[in-house]
Amino acid sequence: MTNPTPPSNTDQNKGFWRSLILWAVLALLLRWYVLEPRWIPSGSMLPTLQLQDRILVEKVRPRVQRIQHNHLHRNDVVVFEPPEALIASGYDAKAALIKRLVGLPGDVVAVEGGVLIRNGEPVNEPWLSERMDYAMAAITVPEDQLWVMGDNRNASLDSHLWGTLPEQNVIGTAIWRYWPLRRFGPIRLSPTSDRG
């Protein structure tokens, strides 16, 4: 009767490297297609998101919504690639920006008396810390476009300055803050968040 030979160091090394490569590929696929960490570099989303906050961006829902010819929800916090208007003015095409989705295709948006007006009605926005100090004439959001604005409206480079955002530019929606730990948790949306 022969005893089985124990695996050699070479076999164990091959198994280790295969596992390591498999895990690395899985991690990359998750980051590219499902969930991506991001950090907040500016104050345009104050007070909702603070400078240097670390967040997780969910990337599946925007793709599924596009495939199904649906839209994201109003009030979602979206991460997106800069539109052509910003790239033409010198913005880095590889940058990722973050704003709140306030207008879907067909919505009529305006700013009157420091308040966002959508489809003729004032919008309840409990995340704002101050009224807007500008006015904006009514605009109808075109098909396949979105209207996005920072929560820090008076210090945000957003749709009121550069226009609409193509829906295809959306990378994902911000769903979770994981740093700093004292603010760990979901990125809150208004209880009045609604669909298009």
C-alpha positions as semicolon CSV with decimal commas, in nm:
position;residue;x (nm);y (nm);z (nm)
1;M;0,000;0,000;0,000
2;T;0,142;0,335;-0,103
3;N;0,102;0,653;0,092
4;P;-0,021;0,958;-0,100
5;T;0,248;1,210;-0,157
6;P;0,192;1,545;0,010
7;P;0,152;1,842;-0,222
8;S;0,478;2,006;-0,312
9;N;0,561;2,367;-0,240
10;T;0,526;2,434;-0,612
11;D;0,165;2,308;-0,610
12;Q;0,086;2,518;-0,302
13;N;0,240;2,826;-0,464
14;K;0,031;2,774;-0,779
15;G;-0,285;2,750;-0,569
16;F;-0,195;3,066;-0,378
17;W;-0,130;3,264;-0,697
18;R;-0,450;3,139;-0,863
19;S;-0,653;3,245;-0,558
20;L;-0,480;3,581;-0,542
21;I;-0,544;3,652;-0,911
22;L;-0,907;3,541;-0,880
23;W;-0,965;3,773;-0,584
24;A;-0,792;4,062;-0,762
25;V;-1,006;4,015;-1,073
26;L;-1,321;3,994;-0,859
27;A;-1,226;4,313;-0,671
28;L;-1,163;4,500;-0,997
29;L;-1,493;4,384;-1,146
30;L;-1,679;4,499;-0,834
31;R;-1,510;4,840;-0,848
32;W;-1,566;4,887;-1,222
33;Y;-1,925;4,769;-1,235
34;V;-2,090;4,761;-0,891
35;L;-1,952;4,979;-0,611
36;E;-1,682;5,244;-0,610
37;P;-1,526;5,445;-0,328
38;R;-1,499;5,822;-0,380
39;W;-1,398;6,124;-0,173
40;I;-1,551;6,471;-0,167
41;P;-1,300;6,734;-0,291
42;S;-1,516;7,048;-0,273
43;G;-1,785;7,221;-0,070
44;S;-2,053;7,215;-0,341
45;M;-2,259;6,954;-0,153
46;L;-2,240;7,113;0,194
47;P;-2,401;7,050;0,437
48;T;-2,500;6,702;0,311
49;L;-2,143;6,600;0,226
50;Q;-1,844;6,758;0,394
51;L;-1,499;6,816;0,248
52;Q;-1,294;6,494;0,254
53;D;-1,594;6,269;0,329
54;R;-1,547;5,920;0,186
55;I;-1,850;5,771;0,015
56;L;-1,957;5,463;-0,175
57;V;-2,109;5,504;-0,519
58;E;-2,349;5,236;-0,641
59;K;-2,310;5,190;-1,018
60;V;-2,570;4,926;-1,113
61;R;-2,898;5,119;-1,087
62;P;-2,809;5,392;-1,341
63;R;-2,718;5,127;-1,598
64;V;-3,033;4,926;-1,533
65;Q;-3,249;5,240;-1,553
66;R;-3,093;5,333;-1,890
67;I;-3,144;4,980;-2,026
68;Q;-3,509;4,989;-1,915
69;H;-3,550;5,344;-2,055
70;N;-3,631;5,474;-1,706
71;H;-3,475;5,753;-1,503
72;L;-3,310;5,782;-1,166
73;H;-3,512;5,944;-0,887
74;R;-3,536;6,312;-0,823
75;N;-3,323;6,404;-0,520
76;D;-3,073;6,120;-0,578
77;V;-2,715;6,231;-0,520
78;V;-2,539;6,142;-0,844
79;V;-2,174;6,111;-0,941
80;F;-2,107;6,189;-1,306
81;E;-1,852;6,264;-1,574
82;P;-1,835;6,634;-1,667
83;P;-2,058;6,742;-1,955
84;E;-1,907;6,887;-2,273
85;A;-1,970;7,246;-2,157
86;L;-1,735;7,195;-1,861
87;I;-1,473;7,006;-2,062
88;A;-1,473;7,288;-2,322
89;S;-1,406;7,538;-2,042
90;G;-1,101;7,340;-1,925
91;Y;-1,241;7,084;-1,683
92;D;-1,062;6,750;-1,671
93;A;-1,266;6,499;-1,875
94;K;-1,162;6,224;-1,629
95;A;-1,293;6,413;-1,325
96;A;-1,600;6,291;-1,139
97;L;-1,846;6,545;-1,003
98;I;-2,125;6,505;-0,748
99;K;-2,457;6,689;-0,733
100;R;-2,823;6,633;-0,646
101;L;-3,063;6,537;-0,924
102;V;-3,340;6,799;-0,921
103;G;-3,488;6,773;-1,272
104;L;-3,578;6,482;-1,499
105;P;-3,657;6,495;-1,872
106;G;-3,975;6,698;-1,923
107;D;-3,952;6,878;-1,588
108;V;-3,967;7,258;-1,595
109;V;-3,721;7,397;-1,339
110;A;-3,664;7,755;-1,226
111;V;-3,534;7,949;-0,926
112;E;-3,763;8,223;-0,794
113;G;-3,721;8,411;-0,468
114;G;-3,434;8,183;-0,366
115;V;-3,646;7,867;-0,404
116;L;-3,628;7,587;-0,660
117;I;-3,952;7,563;-0,856
118;R;-4,024;7,236;-1,038
119;N;-4,325;7,202;-1,264
120;G;-4,477;7,516;-1,114
121;E;-4,444;7,404;-0,750
122;P;-4,186;7,503;-0,487
123;V;-3,963;7,207;-0,397
124;N;-3,914;7,113;-0,032
125;E;-3,537;7,076;0,011
126;P;-3,459;7,021;0,381
127;W;-3,089;6,959;0,303
128;L;-3,029;7,324;0,205
129;S;-2,881;7,550;0,473
130;E;-2,966;7,875;0,293
131;R;-3,182;8,013;0,015
132;M;-3,034;8,062;-0,329
133;D;-2,911;8,417;-0,390
134;Y;-2,984;8,406;-0,763
135;A;-3,278;8,367;-0,997
136;M;-3,299;8,126;-1,287
137;A;-3,546;8,148;-1,573
138;A;-3,763;7,843;-1,633
139;I;-3,609;7,571;-1,847
140;T;-3,761;7,247;-1,969
141;V;-3,517;6,958;-1,922
142;P;-3,475;6,790;-2,263
143;E;-3,510;6,419;-2,329
144;D;-3,208;6,211;-2,215
145;Q;-3,084;6,502;-2,001
146;L;-3,088;6,579;-1,627
147;W;-3,077;6,897;-1,419
148;V;-2,834;6,871;-1,125
149;M;-2,750;7,119;-0,850
150;G;-2,521;7,116;-0,550
151;D;-2,673;7,136;-0,203
152;N;-2,454;7,441;-0,139
153;R;-2,638;7,622;-0,418
154;N;-2,465;7,959;-0,378
155;A;-2,119;7,800;-0,416
156;S;-2,185;7,522;-0,664
157;L;-2,080;7,498;-1,027
158;D;-2,388;7,313;-1,151
159;S;-2,664;7,303;-1,413
160;H;-2,778;7,658;-1,338
161;L;-2,442;7,770;-1,483
162;W;-2,351;7,508;-1,744
163;G;-2,685;7,357;-1,847
164;T;-2,814;7,003;-1,865
165;L;-2,629;6,682;-1,792
166;P;-2,658;6,393;-2,039
167;E;-2,804;6,092;-1,856
168;Q;-2,528;5,875;-2,005
169;N;-2,269;6,075;-1,805
170;V;-2,401;5,941;-1,473
171;I;-2,152;5,701;-1,314
172;G;-2,364;5,612;-1,014
173;T;-2,554;5,725;-0,706
174;A;-2,393;5,809;-0,374
175;I;-2,542;5,574;-0,115
176;W;-2,314;5,543;0,189
177;R;-2,065;5,756;0,382
178;Y;-1,795;5,541;0,539
179;W;-1,559;5,814;0,661
180;P;-1,540;5,990;0,897
181;L;-1,675;5,725;1,130
182;R;-1,881;5,973;1,333
183;R;-2,096;6,029;1,020
184;F;-2,089;5,663;0,907
185;G;-2,415;5,562;0,744
186;P;-2,649;5,607;0,450
187;I;-2,654;5,932;0,259
188;R;-2,997;6,056;0,352
189;L;-3,252;6,147;0,093
190;S;-3,562;6,351;0,148
191;P;-3,872;6,152;0,245
192;T;-4,033;6,324;-0,054
193;S;-3,790;6,175;-0,308
194;D;-3,985;6,077;-0,612
195;R;-3,958;5,926;-0,954
196;G;-4,014;6,086;-1,287
